């Protein structure tokens, strides 16, 4: 059945907003700009279906769109103005690209009659975003808006998902046309062929120490459940990749832990030296997961390697697999669960992983009166299982990743790209999407202030988010590397911070300062009871650099290395 044409013409902004509604957009995260007034006018007519979220910085808007994409599996929509608005938003676009998050970024553009003159705030977005987006285009013809939006939606979701950038010249949004609307998107997903599954079955029958690793895009609660079933059926230890800890229930007896920064040493050792069959679903196996490409030999892995990914271009990109399967995680898992179970005794292999993981979650002793390990364990043991935790980048995140056990899918929102400032806007997006769930943002003092203005967004929309600001007065990760490679030559890593509790109060968000372990339980109780959100400043000793290393210890290592 062909689409019917509206009887009246519409301006481009109206056509664009209509397509977003048809395609199923739920929210548009934006900082309003004069370059896309037509789109804002079009969205006025869809307020019952599309919520327009006004943010305080384009970087915050783009990261909220990324978090929305992670939470829902649908493209997060971000609208920003030309020039400075687009450059501010580029941080979130880069995060979405490296994290394989579906996103559509709509950017106002100068009029076509003024292009190539360096007009006011003019940028060629195809060149600017060329290496950090799946597709970058400019809509010059108002009549082609439905075509471009439909393609953008499909591109953002197909294969390896990612961000799409569309530039909107002034005339495109203001001109009128009578044009047919797009139809709802129907994205195709790959599935494994019988021959590949038969080969995988044979490899499993021959393996003595196999391991299943999950991560990457297109995951879901159903995929998490099926992955656990697969691990049980074939008696496999199952690990997660960097910042994908919530892809399987961490309490499952087959759960082995997370591969990446500050990973469980015994898990790392076994993966590097003992695993004879590695089955990877969804992960690219990038630098952070593989600890700088050292866990697995390149280009030929030291073990038999099976790589399942929805994007065929990722297979063989770094590692040469023994078996490549182009498939969505769900389609692969469903097919794998139909395979016959080979006779294999792994009683001395699979059961050894989970006890090591549980032991690794016991808080270590660290300098100072406040132990972040105990703080995170208290949160993990007392807050609901469906609590969503968000964070950006920094040493402080190691405490969350090591000591919290995720029990449900999509209880973690964190950038595998290592982008600072992600936690606050991600928490805003999470609470907007799940107002009935507890949302906790864990941020270092440096990370928090990069996007702290979005507390205004949280307040505007009545979002009761719990913010934990880990304050050690420095850019801790950089200081760690500084002391390791240039011991005693400290420069540029010390911070002058505000009174974070007073800062939150200026937005109407209450809070308190916590300086020792005994205070966290009562503080968390008050935070949970606050209808306005709550900020807890956690004042930690700068010496408590990580759960395993002190600042002075790292400095001594650096000094010793220089004497060799």
C-alpha positions as CSV (number, residue, x, y, z in Angstrom):
1,X,0.0,0.0,0.0
2,X,1.5,3.4,-1.0
3,X,1.7,6.3,1.3
4,X,-1.0,8.9,0.9
5,X,0.1,12.5,0.4
6,X,-1.2,15.2,2.8
7,X,-3.6,17.5,1.1
8,X,-1.8,20.6,2.4
9,X,1.8,21.7,2.2
10,X,4.0,21.8,5.3
11,X,7.1,23.6,6.2
12,X,10.3,21.6,6.5
13,X,10.3,21.8,10.3
14,X,6.8,20.4,10.5
15,X,7.7,17.6,8.0
16,X,10.7,16.7,10.0
17,X,8.8,16.6,13.3
18,X,6.1,14.5,11.7
19,X,8.7,11.9,10.6
20,X,10.2,11.7,14.0
21,X,6.7,10.9,15.4
22,X,6.0,8.3,12.8
23,X,9.4,6.6,13.3
24,X,8.7,6.4,17.1
25,X,10.9,9.1,18.6
26,X,10.0,9.6,22.3
27,X,12.3,12.4,23.4
28,X,14.4,15.1,21.7
29,X,17.3,16.4,23.8
30,X,18.2,19.9,22.8
31,X,19.6,23.3,23.5
32,X,17.3,25.6,21.4
33,X,18.9,27.6,18.6
34,X,17.7,30.0,16.0
35,X,19.1,27.8,13.2
36,X,16.4,25.2,13.7
37,X,13.3,27.2,14.8
38,X,11.3,25.4,12.2
39,X,11.9,22.0,13.9
40,X,11.0,23.4,17.3
41,X,7.7,24.8,15.8
42,X,7.0,21.3,14.3
43,X,7.6,19.6,17.6
44,X,5.1,21.9,19.2
45,X,2.3,19.9,17.6
46,X,3.7,16.6,18.9
47,X,4.1,17.4,22.6
48,X,1.7,14.6,23.5
49,X,4.0,12.0,21.9
50,X,7.5,13.6,21.8
51,X,8.9,15.1,25.0
52,X,11.4,18.0,24.2
53,X,14.0,18.1,26.9
54,X,15.7,21.5,27.2
55,X,19.3,21.0,28.4
56,X,21.9,23.5,29.5
57,X,24.8,22.5,27.2
58,X,24.9,20.6,23.9
59,X,27.4,18.1,25.3
60,X,24.9,17.3,28.0
61,X,22.1,16.9,25.4
62,X,24.2,14.6,23.2
63,X,25.2,12.4,26.1
64,X,21.6,12.2,27.3
65,X,20.7,11.1,23.8
66,X,23.4,8.4,24.0
67,X,22.1,7.2,27.3
68,X,18.6,7.1,26.0
69,X,19.8,5.0,23.0
70,X,21.6,2.6,25.4
71,X,18.5,2.3,27.6
72,X,15.9,1.7,24.9
73,X,17.7,0.4,21.9
74,X,16.1,3.2,19.8
75,X,18.0,6.1,18.3
76,X,18.5,8.9,20.9
77,X,17.5,12.2,19.2
78,X,19.6,15.3,19.8
79,X,19.0,18.7,18.2
80,X,21.6,21.5,18.4
81,X,22.3,24.7,16.6
82,X,25.1,25.3,14.1
83,X,28.7,26.0,14.8
84,X,29.3,26.1,18.5
85,X,26.3,24.0,19.2
86,X,27.6,21.3,16.9
87,X,31.1,21.4,18.3
88,X,29.8,21.1,21.8
89,X,27.7,18.1,20.9
90,X,30.6,16.3,19.2
91,X,31.6,14.8,22.5
92,X,28.4,12.8,22.7
93,X,28.6,11.8,19.0
94,X,32.1,10.4,19.6
95,X,30.9,8.4,22.6
96,X,28.0,7.0,20.6
97,X,30.3,5.9,17.8
98,X,32.8,4.1,20.1
99,X,30.0,2.7,22.2
100,X,27.9,1.6,19.1
101,X,24.9,3.5,20.4
102,X,22.0,4.4,18.0
103,X,21.7,8.2,17.7
104,X,20.4,10.8,15.3
105,X,21.9,14.4,15.7
106,X,20.0,17.2,13.9
107,X,22.1,20.3,13.4
108,X,20.9,23.6,12.1
109,X,22.9,24.9,9.1
110,X,23.4,28.2,7.3
111,X,21.3,28.9,4.2
112,X,22.5,27.2,1.1
113,X,22.9,30.6,-0.6
114,X,25.6,31.5,2.0
115,X,27.6,28.2,2.0
116,X,31.4,28.2,1.3
117,X,31.7,31.8,2.4
118,X,32.5,31.1,6.1
119,X,29.1,32.5,6.9
120,X,28.1,33.0,10.6
121,X,28.8,29.7,12.4
122,X,29.2,27.8,9.2
123,X,30.9,24.3,9.3
124,X,30.9,21.6,6.8
125,X,29.5,18.8,9.0
126,X,30.3,16.1,6.5
127,X,33.9,16.8,7.0
128,X,33.7,17.5,10.8
129,X,31.8,14.4,11.7
130,X,33.1,12.1,8.9
131,X,35.1,9.8,11.2
132,X,32.9,9.8,14.2
133,X,29.5,9.0,12.7
134,X,28.1,6.1,10.6
135,X,26.6,8.6,8.1
136,X,26.7,12.3,7.8
137,X,24.4,14.1,5.3
138,X,22.8,17.4,4.6
139,X,19.2,17.7,3.5
140,X,19.0,20.4,0.8
141,X,15.6,19.6,-0.6
142,X,12.6,19.9,1.8
143,X,10.7,17.2,-0.2
144,X,13.4,14.7,0.7
145,X,13.1,15.0,4.5
146,X,11.1,11.8,4.9
147,X,13.6,9.9,2.8
148,X,16.6,11.2,4.8
149,X,15.0,10.6,8.2
150,X,13.9,7.1,7.3
151,X,17.4,6.3,6.1
152,X,19.0,7.8,9.2
153,X,16.8,5.7,11.5
154,X,17.7,2.5,9.6
155,X,21.4,3.3,9.5
156,X,21.6,4.2,13.2
157,X,20.1,0.8,14.1
158,X,21.4,-1.6,11.4
159,X,24.6,-3.7,11.6
160,X,26.8,-2.1,14.2
161,X,24.6,0.7,15.5
162,X,25.9,4.2,15.8
163,X,25.3,7.9,15.4
164,X,23.9,9.6,12.3
165,X,24.3,13.4,11.7
166,X,21.9,15.4,9.5
167,X,22.6,19.0,8.7
168,X,19.5,21.2,8.1
169,X,20.0,24.4,6.1
170,X,17.7,27.2,7.0
171,X,15.7,27.0,3.7
172,X,15.1,23.2,4.2
173,X,13.3,23.9,7.5
174,X,11.4,27.0,6.2
175,X,10.5,25.9,2.7
176,X,7.2,24.1,2.1
177,X,6.2,21.0,0.2
178,X,3.5,18.5,-0.3
179,X,5.2,15.2,0.3
180,X,4.4,11.7,1.5
181,X,5.4,10.7,5.0
182,X,7.9,7.9,5.8
183,X,6.6,4.6,7.3
184,X,7.7,3.1,10.6
185,X,11.2,1.6,10.3
186,X,11.7,-2.2,9.9
187,X,15.4,-3.0,10.6
188,X,16.8,-6.3,9.5
189,X,19.1,-8.3,11.7
190,X,21.6,-11.0,10.8
191,X,21.3,-14.6,11.9
192,X,23.8,-17.6,12.0
193,X,23.7,-20.2,9.2
194,X,23.4,-23.9,10.1
195,X,26.9,-24.7,8.9
196,X,28.4,-22.1,11.2
197,X,26.5,-23.5,14.2
198,X,27.5,-27.0,13.3
199,X,31.1,-25.9,13.3
200,X,30.7,-24.1,16.6
201,X,29.2,-27.3,18.1
202,X,32.2,-29.3,17.0
203,X,34.6,-26.6,18.5
204,X,32.7,-26.8,21.8
205,X,33.0,-30.6,21.8
206,X,36.8,-30.3,21.4
207,X,37.3,-27.5,23.9
208,X,38.5,-28.3,27.4
209,X,38.6,-24.7,28.8
210,X,36.2,-22.6,26.8
211,X,35.0,-19.2,27.8
212,X,32.0,-17.1,26.8
213,X,32.3,-13.3,26.7
214,X,29.4,-10.9,26.1
215,X,29.3,-7.2,25.3
216,X,28.7,-4.7,22.6
217,X,25.4,-3.5,20.9
218,X,21.9,-4.8,20.5
219,X,21.7,-6.4,23.9
220,X,18.5,-6.8,25.9
221,X,17.0,-8.3,29.0
222,X,16.0,-11.3,26.9
223,X,19.6,-11.7,25.6
224,X,20.9,-11.5,29.2
225,X,18.6,-14.4,30.2
226,X,19.4,-16.5,27.1
227,X,23.2,-15.9,27.6
228,X,22.9,-17.2,31.2
229,X,21.0,-20.3,29.9
230,X,23.7,-20.9,27.3
231,X,26.4,-20.7,29.9
232,X,24.4,-23.2,32.1
233,X,23.6,-25.6,29.2
234,X,27.2,-25.9,28.0
235,X,28.9,-25.4,31.4
236,X,30.7,-22.2,30.3
237,X,32.2,-19.5,32.4
238,X,30.7,-16.2,31.2
239,X,32.5,-12.8,31.4
240,X,31.5,-9.4,30.4
241,X,33.5,-6.7,28.6
242,X,34.5,-3.3,29.8
243,X,31.4,-1.3,31.1
244,X,29.0,-4.0,30.0
245,X,28.9,-5.7,33.5
246,X,25.1,-5.6,33.5
247,X,24.8,-7.9,30.4
248,X,24.4,-10.9,32.7
249,X,23.4,-11.4,36.3
250,X,26.6,-11.0,38.3
251,X,25.2,-13.3,40.9
252,X,25.0,-16.2,38.5
253,X,27.3,-19.1,39.5
254,X,28.8,-19.1,36.0
255,X,29.7,-15.4,36.1
256,X,33.4,-14.9,36.0
257,X,33.8,-11.1,36.2
258,X,34.5,-8.2,33.8
259,X,37.4,-8.0,31.4
260,X,39.0,-4.6,31.1
261,X,40.6,-2.0,33.4
262,X,41.5,-3.3,36.9
263,X,40.1,-6.7,36.1
264,X,40.2,-9.6,38.4
265,X,43.9,-10.8,38.0
266,X,43.0,-14.5,38.1
267,X,40.4,-14.0,35.3
268,X,43.0,-12.1,33.3
269,X,45.6,-14.9,33.8
270,X,43.2,-17.7,32.8
271,X,42.0,-15.8,29.7
272,X,45.6,-15.0,28.6
273,X,47.1,-18.4,29.3
274,X,44.5,-21.2,29.7
275,X,41.4,-20.6,27.6
276,X,41.4,-22.8,24.5
277,X,38.2,-21.6,23.0
278,X,36.9,-18.0,23.3
279,X,33.4,-17.3,22.1
280,X,32.7,-13.6,21.9
281,X,29.2,-12.2,21.4
282,X,28.9,-8.5,20.4
283,X,32.1,-7.0,21.6
284,X,34.6,-5.4,19.3
285,X,37.4,-6.5,21.7
286,X,38.8,-3.0,21.7
287,X,41.8,-1.5,23.5
288,X,40.2,-1.1,27.0
289,X,38.6,-4.6,27.1
290,X,41.9,-6.3,26.0
291,X,44.1,-4.2,28.2
292,X,45.9,-2.5,25.2
293,X,45.5,-5.5,23.0
294,X,47.7,-7.6,25.3
295,X,45.2,-10.2,26.5
296,X,44.8,-11.7,23.1
297,X,47.5,-12.1,20.5
298,X,47.1,-10.0,17.3
299,X,46.2,-10.7,14.6
300,X,46.0,-14.5,15.4
301,X,44.7,-15.2,18.9
302,X,46.5,-17.8,21.0
303,X,43.2,-19.7,21.4
304,X,40.5,-20.7,19.0
305,X,38.4,-17.7,18.5
306,X,34.7,-17.4,17.6
307,X,33.5,-13.9,16.9
308,X,29.8,-13.1,16.7
309,X,28.9,-9.5,15.8
310,X,26.0,-7.7,14.0
311,X,28.4,-5.7,11.9
312,X,30.3,-7.8,9.4
313,X,33.0,-5.1,9.1
314,X,34.0,-5.8,12.7
315,X,34.8,-9.5,12.1
316,X,38.5,-9.7,11.4
317,X,39.0,-6.0,12.0
318,X,41.7,-6.7,14.6
319,X,41.6,-10.4,15.4
320,X,41.4,-13.1,12.8
321,X,38.6,-15.5,14.0
322,X,38.6,-19.2,13.5
323,X,34.8,-18.7,13.0
324,X,33.0,-15.5,12.1
325,X,29.2,-15.2,12.5
326,X,27.2,-12.1,11.4
327,X,24.3,-12.1,13.7
328,X,22.4,-10.1,16.3
329,X,23.0,-11.4,19.8
330,X,19.4,-12.6,20.2
331,X,19.4,-14.6,16.9
332,X,22.7,-16.2,17.8
333,X,21.7,-17.1,21.3
334,X,18.4,-18.7,20.1
335,X,20.3,-20.8,17.6
336,X,23.0,-21.8,20.0
337,X,20.5,-23.0,22.6
338,X,19.2,-25.5,20.0
339,X,22.7,-27.1,19.6
340,X,23.2,-30.5,21.2
341,X,25.3,-30.6,24.4
342,X,28.7,-32.4,23.9
343,X,30.0,-34.7,26.6
344,X,32.5,-32.7,28.5
345,X,33.7,-32.6,32.1
346,X,34.5,-29.0,33.1
347,X,34.1,-29.5,36.9
348,X,37.7,-28.3,37.4
349,X,37.2,-25.3,35.1
350,X,33.9,-23.4,35.1
351,X,33.1,-23.6,38.9
352,X,36.5,-22.0,39.7
353,X,35.6,-18.5,38.4
354,X,32.7,-17.2,40.4
355,X,34.3,-17.7,43.9
356,X,37.2,-15.6,42.7
357,X,34.9,-12.9,41.5
358,X,33.0,-12.8,44.9
359,X,36.3,-12.7,46.8
360,X,37.4,-9.8,44.6
361,X,34.3,-7.8,45.7
362,X,35.4,-7.8,49.4
363,X,36.5,-4.2,50.1
364,X,40.2,-3.7,50.6
365,X,41.9,-1.5,53.3
366,X,42.9,1.9,52.0
367,X,44.2,5.1,53.5
368,X,41.8,7.6,55.1
369,X,38.5,7.5,57.1
370,X,36.3,6.9,54.1
371,X,36.7,3.7,52.1
372,X,35.0,3.8,48.8
373,X,34.9,0.0,48.6
374,X,32.7,-0.1,51.7
375,X,30.6,2.8,50.3
376,X,29.9,1.0,47.1
377,X,29.2,-2.4,48.8
378,X,26.7,-0.6,51.0
379,X,24.9,0.7,48.0
380,X,25.1,-2.6,46.2
381,X,23.7,-4.5,49.2
382,X,20.9,-2.1,50.1
383,X,19.5,-0.4,47.0
384,X,17.0,-2.1,44.7
385,X,18.4,-4.6,42.2
386,X,17.0,-2.4,39.3
387,X,18.9,0.7,40.5
388,X,20.6,2.4,37.5
389,X,24.2,3.5,38.1
390,X,25.9,6.1,35.8
391,X,29.4,7.2,35.7
392,X,31.9,9.0,33.5
393,X,35.7,8.3,33.5
394,X,38.3,8.4,36.1
395,X,39.9,6.2,38.8
396,X,36.8,6.7,41.0
397,X,34.9,4.4,38.6
398,X,37.1,1.5,39.5
399,X,35.5,1.3,42.9
400,X,32.0,1.1,41.4
401,X,33.0,-1.5,38.7
402,X,34.8,-3.7,41.2
403,X,32.5,-3.7,44.3
404,X,29.0,-3.4,42.8
405,X,27.3,-6.5,41.5
406,X,24.7,-5.9,38.7
407,X,21.7,-8.1,38.9
408,X,19.6,-6.7,36.1
409,X,20.2,-5.6,32.5
410,X,20.5,-1.9,31.9
411,X,21.5,-1.0,35.4
412,X,24.8,0.4,34.1
413,X,25.3,3.5,31.9
414,X,28.9,4.3,31.3
415,X,31.0,5.3,28.3
416,X,33.3,2.7,26.9
417,X,34.9,5.6,25.1
418,X,36.2,6.9,28.4
419,X,34.5,10.3,28.2
420,X,34.5,12.4,31.3
421,X,31.3,14.2,32.3
422,X,29.0,11.4,31.1
423,X,27.5,10.4,34.4
424,X,25.4,13.5,35.2
425,X,23.5,13.8,31.8
426,X,23.2,10.0,31.7
427,X,21.5,10.0,35.0
428,X,19.1,12.7,33.8
429,X,18.2,10.6,30.8
430,X,17.8,7.5,32.9
431,X,15.5,9.1,35.4
432,X,13.4,10.7,32.7
433,X,12.9,7.3,31.2
434,X,12.4,5.4,34.4
435,X,11.0,7.7,37.0
436,X,10.0,4.7,39.2
437,X,13.6,3.4,39.5
438,X,16.4,4.6,41.7
439,X,19.1,6.4,39.7
440,X,22.6,6.9,41.2
441,X,25.2,9.0,39.5
442,X,28.8,8.3,40.7
443,X,31.2,11.1,39.6
444,X,34.7,12.2,40.5
445,X,35.2,15.9,41.4
446,X,36.8,16.5,38.0
447,X,34.2,14.5,36.1
448,X,31.2,16.0,37.9
449,X,32.0,19.7,37.1
450,X,32.3,19.0,33.4
451,X,28.5,18.7,33.1
452,X,27.3,19.8,36.5
453,X,25.1,22.5,34.9
454,X,22.7,19.7,34.0
455,X,21.6,19.7,37.6
456,X,19.4,22.5,36.4
457,X,17.8,20.1,33.9
458,X,17.3,17.5,36.7
459,X,15.6,20.2,38.8
460,X,13.4,21.5,35.9
461,X,11.9,18.1,35.2
462,X,11.6,17.0,38.9
463,X,14.1,14.2,38.8
464,X,15.1,12.8,42.1
465,X,18.6,11.6,41.3
466,X,21.2,10.6,43.9
467,X,24.5,12.2,43.0
468,X,27.7,10.8,44.7
469,X,30.6,13.2,44.1
470,X,34.0,11.5,45.0
471,X,36.2,14.4,46.0
472,X,39.9,13.8,46.2
473,X,40.9,17.3,44.9
474,X,42.7,16.1,41.8
475,X,42.4,14.5,38.4
476,X,43.2,11.2,39.9
477,X,43.8,9.1,36.8
478,X,46.1,11.6,35.2
479,X,47.9,12.1,38.5
480,X,48.4,8.3,38.7
481,X,50.0,8.2,35.3
482,X,52.0,11.4,36.1
483,X,53.5,9.8,39.3
484,X,54.2,6.6,37.5
485,X,56.0,8.1,34.5
486,X,57.2,11.4,36.0
487,X,57.3,10.8,39.8
488,X,57.4,14.0,41.9
489,X,56.9,16.3,39.0
490,X,53.3,17.2,39.7
491,X,51.7,19.8,37.4
492,X,48.2,20.6,36.2
493,X,46.4,17.8,38.1
494,X,45.5,19.5,41.4
495,X,41.9,20.9,41.6
496,X,40.3,23.8,43.4
497,X,36.7,22.7,44.1
498,X,33.5,24.4,45.2
499,X,31.5,23.4,48.2
500,X,29.6,20.7,46.2
501,X,26.7,20.5,48.8
502,X,26.2,24.3,48.5
503,X,26.5,24.1,44.7
504,X,23.6,21.5,44.6
505,X,21.6,23.6,47.1
506,X,21.8,26.5,44.7
507,X,19.7,24.4,42.3
508,X,17.3,23.4,45.1
509,X,18.8,20.0,45.5
510,X,19.7,19.1,49.1
511,X,22.8,17.2,50.2
512,X,25.5,16.6,52.7
513,X,29.2,15.9,53.2
514,X,30.3,12.5,54.2
515,X,33.9,12.0,55.6
516,X,33.9,8.5,57.1
517,X,32.3,5.1,56.6
518,X,29.9,5.4,59.5
519,X,28.0,8.2,57.9
520,X,27.1,6.7,54.6
521,X,24.1,4.5,55.7
522,X,22.2,7.5,57.2
523,X,23.1,9.7,54.3
524,X,21.9,7.2,51.8
525,X,18.6,6.9,53.7
526,X,18.1,10.7,53.5
527,X,19.0,10.6,49.8
528,X,16.4,8.0,49.1
529,X,13.7,9.9,50.9
530,X,14.3,13.2,49.2
531,X,11.8,14.1,46.5
532,X,14.2,16.7,45.0
533,X,17.2,14.5,44.5
534,X,20.2,14.5,46.8
535,X,23.9,15.1,46.5
536,X,26.4,13.4,48.8
537,X,29.9,14.7,48.7
538,X,32.3,11.9,49.5
539,X,35.6,13.3,50.8
540,X,38.3,10.8,50.3
541,X,42.0,10.7,51.0
542,X,44.1,11.5,47.9
543,X,46.3,8.6,48.9
544,X,43.4,6.2,48.3
545,X,44.1,6.1,44.6
546,X,42.6,2.7,43.8
547,X,41.5,-0.3,45.8
548,X,44.9,-1.8,45.4
549,X,47.3,1.2,45.1
550,X,48.1,4.3,47.1
551,X,49.4,7.5,45.5
552,X,52.7,7.3,47.3
553,X,53.0,3.7,46.3
554,X,52.6,4.6,42.6
555,X,55.2,7.3,43.0
556,X,57.7,4.8,44.5
557,X,57.1,2.5,41.6
558,X,57.8,5.3,39.2
559,X,61.0,6.3,41.1
560,X,62.2,2.7,41.1
561,X,61.6,2.3,37.4
562,X,63.6,5.4,36.7
563,X,66.6,4.0,38.6
564,X,66.7,0.8,36.5
